[in-house]
Amino acid sequence: MDLKKLAKEILGKGHLMSLATLDDGGVWVADVIYIFDEDLNIYWMSDPEVRHSQAVLVNQQVAGTITVSNKNKEPNLGLQFSGIAEKIEGSRFDLAKIHLTKRGYPEPKESDDVLQGDSWYMIRPQFMDLIDEKSWGYDKKKLEF
């Protein structure tokens, strides 16, 4: 089985990512809507003043989960990952177009203020544990970068 292909499939089916960060106050988890690229880098847009955005500036090591299955007795499908996060400067219209379309908004014009005070963030995964209960039961498969 092509693990990278399965990871793209899971990322494509998912909507929310639970993002774990660490700051002086301890561990923090926030759910964010994400998009991804061909290299499996994960992007999200957030207010730069919220706790998880501030934490990334102090400690770039993050972890997260994306779960596609959510119904009773449905086989688990999702992934867990660890990686390095960073804030990205600029409006990145290319990302905003994908992100806003995923959220069900009309496609923005390049002249639109797509960030509206938010900033872009990106995770470069170091590894992903893929969960496909239908194929592997409770075992996971590791995809390393």
Backbone hydrogen bonds, N-H to C=O, Kabsch-Sander energy under -0.5 kcal/mol:
donor,donor_aa,acceptor,acceptor_aa,energy
3,L,1,M,-1.0
6,L,2,D,-2.0
7,A,3,L,-2.6
8,K,4,K,-2.2
9,E,5,K,-2.0
10,I,6,L,-2.6
11,L,7,A,-2.8
12,G,8,K,-2.4
13,K,9,E,-1.8
14,G,10,I,-1.8
17,M,32,V,-2.8
18,S,65,T,-2.6
19,L,17,M,-0.7
19,L,30,A,-3.3
20,A,18,S,-0.5
20,A,63,A,-3.7
21,T,28,W,-3.0
23,D,26,G,-2.2
26,G,23,D,-2.0
28,W,21,T,-2.6
30,A,19,L,-2.3
32,V,17,M,-2.5
34,Y,15,H,-1.3
35,I,43,Y,-2.0
37,D,41,N,-1.7
40,L,37,D,-2.0
42,I,123,I,-2.1
43,Y,35,I,-2.9
44,W,121,Y,-1.9
45,M,33,I,-0.5
46,S,119,S,-2.4
50,V,47,D,-1.4
54,Q,50,V,-2.3
55,A,51,R,-2.6
56,V,52,H,-1.6
57,L,53,S,-0.9
58,V,54,Q,-0.8
58,V,55,A,-0.8
59,N,55,A,-3.2
62,V,83,G,-2.6
63,A,20,A,-1.7
64,G,81,F,-2.1
65,T,18,S,-1.7
66,I,79,L,-2.5
68,V,66,I,-0.5
68,V,77,L,-2.9
69,S,77,L,-1.5
74,E,71,K,-2.0
78,G,131,I,-2.2
79,L,66,I,-2.6
80,Q,129,D,-2.2
81,F,64,G,-2.5
82,S,127,F,-1.7
83,G,62,V,-2.3
84,I,124,R,-1.9
85,A,60,Q,-2.9
86,E,122,M,-2.1
88,I,120,W,-3.0
95,L,92,R,-0.8
96,A,92,R,-2.5
97,K,93,F,-2.6
98,I,94,D,-1.1
99,H,95,L,-2.9
100,L,96,A,-3.0
101,T,97,K,-1.7
102,K,98,I,-2.2
103,R,99,H,-1.5
104,G,101,T,-1.5
105,Y,100,L,-2.5
112,D,109,K,-1.9
114,V,112,D,-1.6
118,D,115,L,-2.3
119,S,46,S,-2.8
120,W,88,I,-0.9
121,Y,44,W,-2.3
122,M,86,E,-2.5
123,I,42,I,-2.8
124,R,84,I,-2.8
126,Q,82,S,-3.5
127,F,82,S,-1.5
128,M,143,L,-2.7
129,D,80,Q,-3.1
130,L,128,M,-0.6
130,L,141,K,-3.4
131,I,78,G,-3.0
132,D,130,L,-0.5
132,D,139,D,-0.6
133,E,76,N,-2.6
135,S,132,D,-0.8
136,W,132,D,-3.1
137,G,133,E,-1.8
139,D,136,W,-1.6
141,K,130,L,-1.7
143,L,128,M,-3.3
144,E,142,K,-0.5
145,F,126,Q,-2.1
